[in-house]
Every structure is written in structure tokens, then in C-alpha cells.
Amino acid sequence: MSAAPAIGFPEEGLPSNRHRPVPPLELALGTHRARYLLACDHDLGLNSTRHPSYQTIMKRSHGAVERLHDFVRDYTDGLNPRDVRRLFDRDAARAYAVLTREHSAVPEPKGGLKRFLFRAKLAFLGLSYKLTPPRRLLFAVSLLAFFLGLFGDSGFSYSSKGTRIVIQFTPFWFGISVGCLIFLLALELVDRIRVRDELEVARELQDDLLPHDVPVLPGYLFAHSYRTANEVGGDYYDLTLLPDGRFSLMVGDASGHGMAAGLVMAIANATLKTALDLDPSPERVLALLNRTLCRTGTKRTFMSVFYAVLTPATGEMEYVCAGHPFPLLRRAGSAVEELGCGGFPLGLREPLEVVRHTVTLEPGDLLVLYTDGLPEALDAQGQAAFGYENIRAALAPGGSPQDVHDGILRSFDRHVGEEPLLDDLTVVVIARLPPVPKAFS
């Protein structure tokens, strides 16, 4: 039996295999060590790719790469380049405006460096005084530690018998600064999460106040939707079948955004339900709503409202409009009318005079009600509003209420792009169906 040929490295005479693919074992262990193991396996008559140590190493390497890939994927989930750009232009400007709004009336210096230092001081003071006193102290300590690490030259030096030991405190100060900032960020994040959870509960409660199912009214079809700019919105709409067979509908928009507007919306909902039980006529309902808002709110608490009572058999609709955007009525012949007249919103003064109007919904007519979040929405550049003309253009082709509703929202989404909503948005579309033709014998 002849001896196995000697296995050496390329520098010892074997071909270099310069263009060969790199085996996975070399990637895991390094070139020289991998070739050494291959040589040992060859001497022992073993196949290195089936060796238990090789398989174990490859499994561990593959598992580590998969875990790293999963972590990076989860960490960057939902990341959008547009959101990153917005972070440094629009969000940064908005954050500075919020932090410095108490000093917005102070004139800025004209020089470039002086203006920069002035804005930095305002941002620092605004950020500091938005924190609680203990967290404000923690923020100051983190900044002090940062500057000590950046400009300080502190350290400890020890020499003995030709041996010198130098200990620098700069990394220590930087570690203190980063640790304090991370701790402060965690505390603020926990507060934000708690507030978000409470707002989520409020949003669920508010969602229960709005219609979910499409009302069943013979001879009529409905389509409706509701979007909020924040967790809690101020838009409100209601579709209620009255005990006498008539049908009440209301669309309202409370002043402001967020929780304050949501509270006004909840007050309006409770008042409306009481008013419908007492007297659903337009004048009486708006008088009770206005009285409630004037007594429970402030001068900045008001609400625009369009309220109507529809008689389904005849299509006659009595309505009042209090400072609300005029609904659009598309006739069966494609003509478009505006319903309403100018007036004050509810909650500004008592008593409030409102004018009742009457219109008849003929078979084939479409009625579109909405809040100002639809026509006033700006495009991605923040310049052009969606406008009433776009609403008319989406309404012009006609169709079923769902088709018109979806067409308006598609046009709206194209206009705003991927920009977040700045105001709540409500759209309600009502259609009176044409009469069913009688079958001929």
C-alpha cells in the first residue's frame, strides 16, 4: 500500500488555485487554518465537509447570520426615505417651534453666529423647562459630563521602576453623558407610551359613538367614512332613523384637534341623542346643542354643524347649517347645488339665530356631506389645497354612493400623497334611488 501523498500549502509547491471559489470553511475560520484542517482530514482519510466540527461551525455561522438579518429587518421595518427626510426638515422645524413658542415674540439677532447661538439658547431652555425638575437636573448632568469629556484633560498617572500607568477619565465622562441621556429618553418614552395607551382607549370609545353599519332605509343608499389626524378626532356624524319614520342626519366639526376636540365631540353626541328624544326639528336640536356648548366650553370651544331631517317617502329634507362647509347636491341631470348659507358655528354666543331651509331629494339625486378637512387639505409641497372644485369634479360622473365616496377619497389621496393628515376628515354620501320600473305582463 502506497503512502498518501503529502499535503502542503501553496507556498510549499501546490497550485495556488487563484480563481477557485472560497469554501465556506475558509470564510468561517480563515484561509490558513481551514487549509490546515483540510490537510489533517486528508491524512486521516476523513471528508472535512462531513466532519462533525465542520458541520457545527457552519451551523453556528449560518444561525448567527440569520439572526443578524432578522434583527436588521425588524429594526428597519416601516422605514421610508421620505420619513427620514421629513425628520430633518419639517419635523425639526416643528419641534423648534413648539420648544420656543413662549419666546416667539423675542426678536432674533441679525448676525449669523449670533442668530445660531440665540436659537440654540432658546432650544436648550425650551427643552429644559418642558422637563420635570428631576429630569431637568439629569439633562444638565448629561450635558456637563459631555463637555468635561470633550474639553477636560483629567486623568491619573502612576510611575514606578520604569513602569508608567496612565488612566484617562474622558471615556468615563462620555459614558456618564450617554447613560444619562438614554435613561432620560427611556423615562420620556414610557410617559409617551402611557399617554398613547390612554388615547387609544379614548379613540375606541369615540369610535363606538360613530355609525358603523350602513343604515337600512328603503329607497336610499349610504356610504360614509371617517379619518382622524390624531389618535382622537373632533369630527362627528350621525345617521338615525326616528320613531316617526323620518331620518335625521348630522355632520359636525369641533374646533381644534386631539383630545380637546374629542371631548367637544362627545358632548355633542350626548346632547344630540337627548335632543332627538325631545324634539328632532332642526331649530330645536341646534338650539340645545348651542346652549350646551356655550355653558360647558370656553370661547375657543365651538363646533360647525349641518343637521337635517329627511322624510323618506317624499324626499323632503329640512336642514340648518351653522358655520359648516356647504353640502353638495348632485341632481339626476348632473347639475350641482350647494345647500346652506353663512352663519356662526355653535358655542360662540347664545342665543344663536339659525335659518331653516327645505329641499327635496328627487330620485337619482346624490347628496355629499363632508368636513373642512377635505377641501382644506394641502398637497405634498404644502401649497395647494384640495379645494371644492376637486370635490365637484369627483362628484360629476355620478354613480352609486360607494362609487362617489371612493372616487372622492382616491382624488384626495392623490392630492396629499404620503403626507400625514393635518385635520380630521369625514365624508358621507346619500343617494335616493330611482323608482323600480313595473314589470309588464
DRENDOMI-750184 format. One record per residue (C-alpha): residue in three letters; chain; x, y, z. Coordinates in Angstrom, 3 decimals. Layout:
  rest  kette        c1        c2        c3
   Ala      A         X         Y         Z
...
//
This chain:
  rest  kette        c1        c2        c3
   Met      A     0.000     0.000     0.000
   Ser      A     1.463     3.292    -1.044
   Ala      A     1.595     6.176     1.394
   Ala      A    -0.804     9.039     0.997
   Pro      A     0.721    11.986    -0.797
   Ala      A     1.851    14.846     1.375
   Ile      A    -0.479    17.795     1.606
   Gly      A     1.127    21.231     1.859
   Phe      A     0.197    24.875     1.396
   Pro      A     0.531    26.752    -1.911
   Glu      A     3.798    28.365    -0.896
   Glu      A     5.160    24.849    -0.463
   Gly      A     4.622    23.878    -4.070
   Leu      A     0.954    23.135    -4.616
   Pro      A    -1.011    25.131    -7.201
   Ser      A    -2.453    28.290    -5.794
   Asn      A    -5.951    27.786    -7.330
   Arg      A    -6.174    31.531    -7.595
   His      A    -9.583    31.533    -9.285
   Arg      A   -11.278    28.828    -7.265
   Pro      A   -14.368    29.735    -5.161
   Val      A   -13.672    30.256    -1.457
   Pro      A   -15.062    27.333     0.574
   Pro      A   -17.416    28.185     3.478
   Leu      A   -14.909    26.734     5.935
   Glu      A   -12.339    29.339     4.928
   Leu      A   -14.875    32.073     5.465
   Ala      A   -15.579    30.828     8.975
   Leu      A   -12.033    30.007    10.163
   Gly      A    -9.658    31.892     7.931
   Thr      A    -7.694    30.599     4.928
   His      A    -4.579    29.066     6.576
   Arg      A    -6.431    27.400     9.439
   Ala      A    -9.046    25.953     7.084
   Arg      A    -6.346    24.526     4.777
   Tyr      A    -4.578    23.031     7.775
   Leu      A    -7.766    21.244     8.859
   Leu      A    -8.322    20.016     5.318
   Ala      A    -4.779    18.608     5.232
   Cys      A    -5.302    16.854     8.573
   Asp      A    -8.584    15.405     7.374
   His      A    -6.894    14.140     4.213
   Asp      A    -4.124    12.481     6.205
   Leu      A    -6.701    10.775     8.416
   Gly      A    -8.829     9.713     5.472
   Leu      A   -11.746    11.949     6.521
   Asn      A   -14.057    14.114     4.459
   Ser      A   -13.894    17.604     6.030
   Thr      A   -17.356    18.598     4.806
   Arg      A   -18.819    15.681     6.765
   His      A   -16.675    16.168     9.831
   Pro      A   -18.774    16.976    12.956
   Ser      A   -16.633    20.030    13.827
   Tyr      A   -17.070    21.447    10.328
   Gln      A   -20.846    20.972    10.410
   Thr      A   -21.101    22.513    13.871
   Ile      A   -19.125    25.584    12.836
   Met      A   -21.198    26.054     9.708
   Lys      A   -24.494    25.711    11.597
   Arg      A   -23.403    28.310    14.140
   Ser      A   -22.229    30.709    11.441
   His      A   -25.413    30.293     9.433
   Gly      A   -27.568    30.774    12.539
   Ala      A   -25.714    33.961    13.509
   Val      A   -26.152    35.423    10.026
   Glu      A   -29.868    34.614    10.048
   Arg      A   -30.333    36.201    13.482
   Leu      A   -28.495    39.336    12.361
   His      A   -30.607    39.520     9.207
   Asp      A   -33.851    39.138    11.191
   Phe      A   -32.770    41.827    13.642
   Val      A   -31.920    44.315    10.899
   Arg      A   -35.197    43.550     9.112
   Asp      A   -37.287    44.044    12.268
   Tyr      A   -35.329    47.145    13.327
   Thr      A   -35.854    48.872     9.972
   Asp      A   -39.429    47.702     9.454
   Gly      A   -41.558    50.557     8.118
   Leu      A   -38.561    52.790     7.362
   Asn      A   -39.283    55.157     4.496
   Pro      A   -36.771    57.569     2.878
   Arg      A   -39.495    60.220     2.757
   Asp      A   -39.968    59.930     6.526
   Val      A   -36.212    60.277     7.065
   Arg      A   -36.127    63.485     5.022
   Arg      A   -39.163    64.798     6.879
   Leu      A   -37.384    64.109    10.163
   Phe      A   -34.697    66.682     9.417
   Asp      A   -36.734    69.384     7.695
   Arg      A   -40.413    69.563     8.664
   Asp      A   -40.275    67.694    11.986
   Ala      A   -37.185    69.584    13.124
   Ala      A   -38.794    72.947    12.341
   Arg      A   -41.986    71.883    14.108
   Ala      A   -40.060    70.741    17.177
   Tyr      A   -38.167    74.046    17.346
   Ala      A   -41.437    75.988    17.022
   Val      A   -43.011    74.032    19.892
   Leu      A   -39.976    74.347    22.158
   Thr      A   -39.574    78.088    21.609
   Arg      A   -43.195    79.256    21.307
   Glu      A   -43.020    81.051    24.697
   His      A   -40.246    83.230    23.276
   Ser      A   -41.568    83.579    19.722
   Ala      A   -42.079    87.332    20.172
   Val      A   -38.415    87.944    21.075
   Pro      A   -36.559    89.470    18.075
   Glu      A   -33.629    87.458    16.727
   Pro      A   -30.150    88.944    16.206
   Lys      A   -29.173    89.673    12.613
   Gly      A   -25.691    88.159    12.587
   Gly      A   -25.324    84.532    11.504
   Leu      A   -23.324    83.350    14.536
   Lys      A   -25.376    85.433    16.968
   Arg      A   -28.609    84.060    15.480
   Phe      A   -27.329    80.489    15.795
   Leu      A   -26.326    80.971    19.436
   Phe      A   -29.629    82.707    20.168
   Arg      A   -31.650    79.827    18.675
   Ala      A   -29.502    77.248    20.453
   Lys      A   -30.142    79.003    23.769
   Leu      A   -33.891    79.132    23.158
   Ala      A   -33.969    75.453    22.161
   Phe      A   -31.974    74.485    25.261
   Leu      A   -34.200    76.492    27.615
   Gly      A   -37.363    75.294    25.896
   Leu      A   -36.277    71.670    26.101
   Ser      A   -35.128    72.013    29.716
   Tyr      A   -38.264    73.712    31.035
   Lys      A   -40.530    71.169    29.330
   Leu      A   -38.977    68.533    31.638
   Thr      A   -39.851    67.941    35.271
   Pro      A   -37.275    69.335    37.767
   Pro      A   -35.589    65.948    38.479
   Arg      A   -35.315    65.165    34.759
   Arg      A   -34.119    68.709    34.104
   Leu      A   -31.273    68.074    36.561
   Leu      A   -30.475    64.774    34.850
   Phe      A   -30.346    66.566    31.482
   Ala      A   -27.971    69.199    32.898
   Val      A   -25.701    66.497    34.356
   Ser      A   -25.527    64.733    30.973
   Leu      A   -24.514    67.967    29.235
   Leu      A   -21.923    68.763    31.919
   Ala      A   -20.408    65.291    31.616
   Phe      A   -20.292    65.669    27.838
   Phe      A   -18.362    68.928    27.988
   Leu      A   -15.998    67.534    30.637
   Gly      A   -15.207    64.631    28.336
   Leu      A   -14.872    66.892    25.324
   Phe      A   -12.745    69.688    26.743
   Gly      A   -11.465    68.329    30.061
   Asp      A    -7.978    66.870    30.388
   Ser      A    -8.492    64.858    33.538
   Gly      A    -6.685    61.638    34.242
   Phe      A    -4.402    59.745    36.587
   Ser      A    -0.749    58.868    36.052
   Tyr      A     1.413    56.478    38.114
   Ser      A     5.110    55.641    37.612
   Ser      A     7.169    53.017    39.423
   Lys      A    10.505    51.371    38.485
   Gly      A    10.308    52.288    34.828
   Thr      A     6.608    51.384    34.539
   Arg      A     4.102    54.170    33.913
   Ile      A     0.345    53.729    34.149
   Val      A    -1.927    56.428    32.706
   Ile      A    -5.700    56.368    33.277
   Gln      A    -7.821    58.831    31.294
   Phe      A   -11.256    59.835    32.585
   Thr      A   -12.527    61.080    29.196
   Pro      A   -14.345    57.804    28.288
   Phe      A   -15.846    57.816    31.779
   Trp      A   -17.380    61.281    31.270
   Phe      A   -18.713    60.332    27.847
   Gly      A   -20.200    57.154    29.327
   Ile      A   -21.922    59.182    32.068
   Ser      A   -23.324    61.594    29.460
   Val      A   -24.651    58.877    27.144
   Gly      A   -26.050    56.860    30.054
   Cys      A   -27.944    59.850    31.471
   Leu      A   -29.385    60.746    28.059
   Ile      A   -30.504    57.157    27.398
   Phe      A   -32.101    56.977    30.845
   Leu      A   -33.852    60.316    30.257
   Leu      A   -35.042    59.147    26.834
   Ala      A   -36.421    55.955    28.367
   Leu      A   -38.374    57.909    31.002
   Glu      A   -39.887    60.237    28.420
   Leu      A   -40.686    57.300    26.140
   Val      A   -42.522    55.492    28.936
   Asp      A   -44.616    58.609    29.564
   Arg      A   -45.413    58.822    25.862
   Ile      A   -46.444    55.162    25.753
   Arg      A   -48.771    55.641    28.729
   Val      A   -50.405    58.658    27.107
   Arg      A   -50.702    56.767    23.828
   Asp      A   -52.415    53.859    25.576
   Glu      A   -54.892    56.224    27.212
   Leu      A   -55.540    57.926    23.870
   Glu      A   -56.084    54.531    22.268
   Val      A   -58.791    53.785    24.830
   Ala      A   -60.341    57.197    24.156
   Arg      A   -60.240    56.502    20.427
   Glu      A   -62.029    53.192    20.887
   Leu      A   -64.713    54.903    22.974
   Gln      A   -65.062    57.630    20.363
   Asp      A   -65.278    55.058    17.589
   Asp      A   -68.253    53.497    19.378
   Leu      A   -70.102    56.826    19.115
   Leu      A   -69.933    56.855    15.303
   Pro      A   -72.079    54.817    12.886
   His      A   -70.552    51.529    11.770
   Asp      A   -73.228    49.771     9.749
   Val      A   -74.767    51.380     6.690
   Pro      A   -78.319    52.447     7.621
   Val      A   -81.132    50.475     6.030
   Leu      A   -83.629    52.920     4.558
   Pro      A   -85.876    51.720     1.695
   Gly      A   -85.258    53.727    -1.443
   Tyr      A   -81.911    55.165    -0.242
   Leu      A   -78.266    54.113    -0.190
   Phe      A   -75.443    55.401     2.021
   Ala      A   -71.638    55.432     2.090
   His      A   -69.557    57.024     4.839
   Ser      A   -66.039    57.112     6.298
   Tyr      A   -64.044    58.886     8.974
   Arg      A   -60.311    59.591     9.309
   Thr      A   -58.538    61.262    12.216
   Ala      A   -55.373    63.338    12.137
   Asn      A   -54.503    62.286    15.706
   Glu      A   -55.449    59.403    17.950
   Val      A   -58.645    61.256    18.902
   Gly      A   -60.542    63.399    16.408
   Gly      A   -63.082    66.205    16.515
   Asp      A   -65.264    65.284    13.536
   Tyr      A   -68.696    63.836    14.224
   Tyr      A   -71.539    62.467    12.155
   Asp      A   -74.763    60.660    12.978
   Leu      A   -77.399    58.829    10.940
   Thr      A   -80.518    57.949    12.945
   Leu      A   -83.912    56.545    11.987
   Leu      A   -86.525    58.387    14.096
   Pro      A   -89.543    56.683    15.673
   Asp      A   -91.968    58.549    13.367
   Gly      A   -90.244    57.122    10.253
   Arg      A   -88.235    60.218     9.399
   Phe      A   -84.458    60.140     9.178
   Ser      A   -82.027    62.543    10.881
   Leu      A   -78.504    63.163     9.691
   Met      A   -75.803    65.377    11.124
   Val      A   -72.188    66.203    10.308
   Gly      A   -70.125    68.368    12.664
   Asp      A   -66.553    69.533    13.203
   Ala      A   -65.321    70.597    16.643
   Ser      A   -62.663    73.269    16.976
   Gly      A   -59.065    72.165    17.456
   His      A   -57.587    68.701    17.275
   Gly      A   -56.850    65.813    19.565
   Met      A   -58.315    65.235    22.996
   Ala      A   -59.932    68.679    23.390
   Ala      A   -61.847    68.316    20.126
   Gly      A   -62.753    64.743    21.054
   Leu      A   -64.348    65.938    24.306
   Val      A   -66.434    68.507    22.411
   Met      A   -67.481    65.766    20.008
   Ala      A   -68.562    63.519    22.914
   Ile      A   -70.592    66.374    24.436
   Ala      A   -72.282    66.978    21.088
   Asn      A   -73.137    63.290    20.741
   Ala      A   -74.776    63.088    24.172
   Thr      A   -76.694    66.335    23.577
   Leu      A   -77.885    65.215    20.145
   Lys      A   -79.303    61.950    21.483
   Thr      A   -81.228    63.870    24.127
   Ala      A   -82.460    66.435    21.595
   Leu      A   -83.708    63.711    19.239
   Asp      A   -85.787    62.244    22.057
   Leu      A   -87.286    65.641    22.922
   Asp      A   -87.844    67.282    19.529
   Pro      A   -85.868    66.372    16.373
   Ser      A   -86.777    69.563    14.481
   Pro      A   -83.672    71.379    13.169
   Glu      A   -84.174    74.611    15.145
   Arg      A   -84.718    72.864    18.479
   Val      A   -81.801    70.475    18.036
   Leu      A   -79.319    73.232    17.195
   Ala      A   -80.635    75.459    19.978
   Leu      A   -79.975    72.726    22.553
   Leu      A   -76.549    71.942    21.091
   Asn      A   -75.580    75.610    21.118
   Arg      A   -76.765    76.114    24.702
   Thr      A   -74.788    73.093    25.903
   Leu      A   -71.563    74.141    24.180
   Cys      A   -71.864    77.736    25.428
   Arg      A   -72.272    76.573    29.033
   Thr      A   -69.646    73.834    29.087
   Gly      A   -66.891    75.231    26.869
   Thr      A   -64.733    78.301    26.551
   Lys      A   -64.558    80.989    23.871
   Arg      A   -62.306    78.704    21.846
   Thr      A   -64.783    75.811    22.052
   Phe      A   -67.145    75.823    19.112
   Met      A   -68.494    73.412    16.523
   Ser      A   -69.695    73.752    12.942
   Val      A   -72.800    71.666    12.211
   Phe      A   -75.010    70.634     9.333
   Tyr      A   -78.197    68.971    10.571
   Ala      A   -81.167    67.749     8.539
   Val      A   -84.360    65.746     8.912
   Leu      A   -85.397    63.714     5.866
   Thr      A   -88.874    62.392     5.069
   Pro      A   -88.056    59.224     3.074
   Ala      A   -91.408    58.857     1.288
   Thr      A   -91.342    62.297    -0.333
   Gly      A   -87.631    63.081    -0.253
   Glu      A   -88.312    66.393     1.516
   Met      A   -85.405    67.437     3.730
   Glu      A   -85.392    70.275     6.267
   Tyr      A   -81.912    71.426     7.218
   Val      A   -79.890    74.096     9.004
   Cys      A   -76.223    74.954     8.507
   Ala      A   -74.225    76.576    11.325
   Gly      A   -70.820    77.624    10.006
   His      A   -70.287    74.283     8.236
   Pro      A   -68.979    73.719     4.686
   Phe      A   -71.966    73.584     2.350
   Pro      A   -73.009    70.068     1.279
   Leu      A   -73.234    69.394    -2.450
   Leu      A   -76.418    68.053    -4.022
   Arg      A   -75.959    66.453    -7.443
   Arg      A   -79.199    66.259    -9.320
   Ala      A   -80.050    63.364   -11.601
   Gly      A   -79.414    65.676   -14.558
   Ser      A   -75.779    66.335   -13.386
   Ala      A   -76.437    69.851   -12.036
   Val      A   -74.737    70.500    -8.667
   Glu      A   -76.258    72.710    -5.943
   Glu      A   -74.863    73.968    -2.641
   Leu      A   -77.024    73.603     0.464
   Gly      A   -76.707    76.137     3.230
   Cys      A   -75.955    79.758     3.922
   Gly      A   -73.454    81.669     6.002
   Gly      A   -73.709    81.593     9.770
   Phe      A   -71.872    81.286    13.061
   Pro      A   -70.754    77.913    14.477
   Leu      A   -72.356    76.630    17.659
   Gly      A   -70.889    77.586    21.023
   Leu      A   -69.888    81.180    20.265
   Arg      A   -72.916    83.043    21.576
   Glu      A   -76.374    82.435    22.990
   Pro      A   -78.982    82.708    21.606
   Leu      A   -77.894    81.846    18.071
   Glu      A   -80.213    82.508    15.182
   Val      A   -80.348    79.797    12.541
   Val      A   -82.346    79.693     9.312
   Arg      A   -84.157    76.537     8.279
   His      A   -84.228    75.595     4.611
   Thr      A   -86.107    72.914     2.713
   Val      A   -85.004    70.909    -0.305
   Thr      A   -86.365    67.800    -1.998
   Leu      A   -84.172    64.851    -2.921
   Glu      A   -85.526    63.569    -6.202
   Pro      A   -84.945    60.009    -7.441
   Gly      A   -81.403    59.738    -8.807
   Asp      A   -80.061    62.631    -6.683
   Leu      A   -76.812    62.385    -4.679
   Leu      A   -76.037    64.347    -1.516
   Val      A   -72.418    64.699    -0.323
   Leu      A   -71.640    65.938     3.194
   Tyr      A   -68.083    66.491     4.434
   Thr      A   -65.938    68.403     6.914
   Asp      A   -63.335    71.071     6.166
   Gly      A   -60.535    68.514     6.383
   Leu      A   -61.442    67.559     2.793
   Pro      A   -61.252    70.872     0.872
   Glu      A   -58.512    72.410     3.046
   Ala      A   -56.006    69.531     2.802
   Leu      A   -52.678    70.628     1.311
   Asp      A   -50.573    68.777    -1.224
   Ala      A   -47.141    67.262    -0.553
   Gln      A   -45.473    70.651    -1.149
   Gly      A   -47.745    72.317     1.401
   Gln      A   -49.023    74.898    -1.100
   Ala      A   -52.213    73.963    -2.985
   Ala      A   -55.390    72.992    -1.134
   Phe      A   -57.611    70.178    -2.384
   Gly      A   -60.415    72.693    -2.876
   Tyr      A   -64.101    72.496    -3.630
   Glu      A   -63.546    72.162    -7.357
   Asn      A   -61.912    68.759    -6.900
   Ile      A   -64.912    67.632    -4.859
   Arg      A   -67.221    68.742    -7.659
   Ala      A   -65.034    67.007   -10.242
   Ala      A   -65.160    63.719    -8.306
   Leu      A   -68.921    64.099    -7.906
   Ala      A   -69.602    64.931   -11.568
   Pro      A   -69.542    61.361   -13.001
   Gly      A   -72.223    60.265   -10.530
   Gly      A   -72.770    56.590    -9.804
   Ser      A   -73.619    54.745    -6.629
   Pro      A   -72.885    56.371    -3.236
   Gln      A   -69.974    53.991    -2.697
   Asp      A   -68.517    54.821    -6.122
   Val      A   -68.761    58.569    -5.485
   His      A   -67.375    58.168    -1.966
   Asp      A   -64.413    56.114    -3.177
   Gly      A   -63.787    58.475    -6.095
   Ile      A   -63.581    61.479    -3.773
   Leu      A   -61.124    59.712    -1.457
   Arg      A   -58.988    58.474    -4.363
   Ser      A   -58.704    62.023    -5.672
   Phe      A   -57.924    63.218    -2.150
   Asp      A   -55.197    60.606    -1.655
   Arg      A   -53.560    61.516    -4.955
   His      A   -53.538    65.156    -3.925
   Val      A   -51.967    64.762    -0.460
   Gly      A   -49.645    61.891    -1.451
   Glu      A   -47.982    60.286     1.543
   Glu      A   -48.307    63.365     3.749
   Pro      A   -49.979    62.756     7.126
   Leu      A   -53.396    64.254     7.772
   Leu      A   -53.362    67.690     9.368
   Asp      A   -57.101    67.712    10.031
   Asp      A   -59.835    65.156    10.573
   Leu      A   -61.780    64.038     7.508
   Thr      A   -65.395    62.876     7.206
   Val      A   -67.316    62.038     4.025
   Val      A   -70.981    60.964     3.889
   Val      A   -72.774    60.257     0.600
   Ile      A   -76.544    59.695     0.360
   Ala      A   -78.475    58.727    -2.783
   Arg      A   -82.172    58.438    -3.463
   Leu      A   -82.736    55.525    -5.783
   Pro      A   -84.816    55.795    -8.941
   Pro      A   -88.185    54.055    -8.794
   Val      A   -88.204    50.411    -9.756
   Pro      A   -89.974    50.013   -13.134
   Lys      A   -93.084    47.866   -13.023
   Ala      A   -92.946    44.562   -14.852
   Phe      A   -95.040    44.364   -17.994
   Ser      A   -97.354    41.407   -18.372
//
